[in-house]
Amino acid sequence: MKASMLLKRQHREVEKLFATALKSDNEKTRRKAMDDIIGALEHHTEIEEKIFYPAVREIGTKKAEEMIGEAYEEHHVVKLVLAELPNVDPGADNFGRR
């Protein structure tokens, strides 16, 4: 499987986990989905940062460098949110509100 296809598949899996967490009223189901999201995104970001981004950087264009810079910034935000996710109360009345 091509690396780009693996990354896309992982994106879809995480989207499904978010949907599970947001659609369920069951606290245990929500917590399990949130724990699975943390694991999946940690694994996903590691693959991107160790394999995919260095390969894109080797393209050597300004556009590629800009894309990689933006991607690292996005990952920084994701890591901050992931660090907070274990403290989210899956039974809170405002769970899932934006």
Secondary structure, DSSP 8 states (H G I E B T S, - for coil): --HHHHHHHHHHHHHHHHHHHHH---HHHHHHHHHHHHHHHHHHHHHIIIIIHHHHHTT--HHHHHHHHHHHHHHHHHHHHHHHGGGS-TT-TTTT--
